[in-house]
Every structure is written in structure tokens, then in C-alpha cells.
Amino acid sequence: MRLPIKRFCPHCGKKLDAALPVSDTTELQPKPGDYTLCFGCCGYLEFTEAGFKKLNINKVKNVQNRIELKQLRQYIKRLYTKIPNIH
């Protein structure tokens, strides 16, 4: 989904304008506290009011969310190896 405002990854500085939220809800519009990944560097991110902050994956309390984030990260990394110049 497209984000209403442009945000930047605190890990790599890439401008992010779309996201796939990983959270306890089924809401499509991300909200503060939801999780995602940077498609530039695969850094773990948490949505905030102002944008993103770095997320320590070990502090994600919901085990299913932790598993989904790790699986999504592995999937993105596999895509990077199959598609040249994806960045």
C-alpha cells in the first residue's frame, strides 16, 4: 500500500513510499507500533507518528509477528539475488 507521506529508513536513508504492515491487526493502513521492513536494506522498522524507528526484532513480543518479519526478510533477500539492480 502507498504511504500518505514519504518516509525514510533510519538504517539506510532510503525513501520509502509503500509498506506491508506486520502487526496483530488486519488493518491495511499502518499505524504507530506496526512493523515492516525496508526494501532497500531489509532493516527491521517500527512505524511512528513521524515515520519509522529502528526495530530490535528480539523485542517484538508477539512471536507470530517475529516469525512473519523474519520470513518476509528472507523472501526479500531471495528476491535481491534473483533480480539484478533491484535497488
Order of alpha helices (4+ residues) and beta strands (2+ residues): beta-beta-beta-beta-beta-alpha
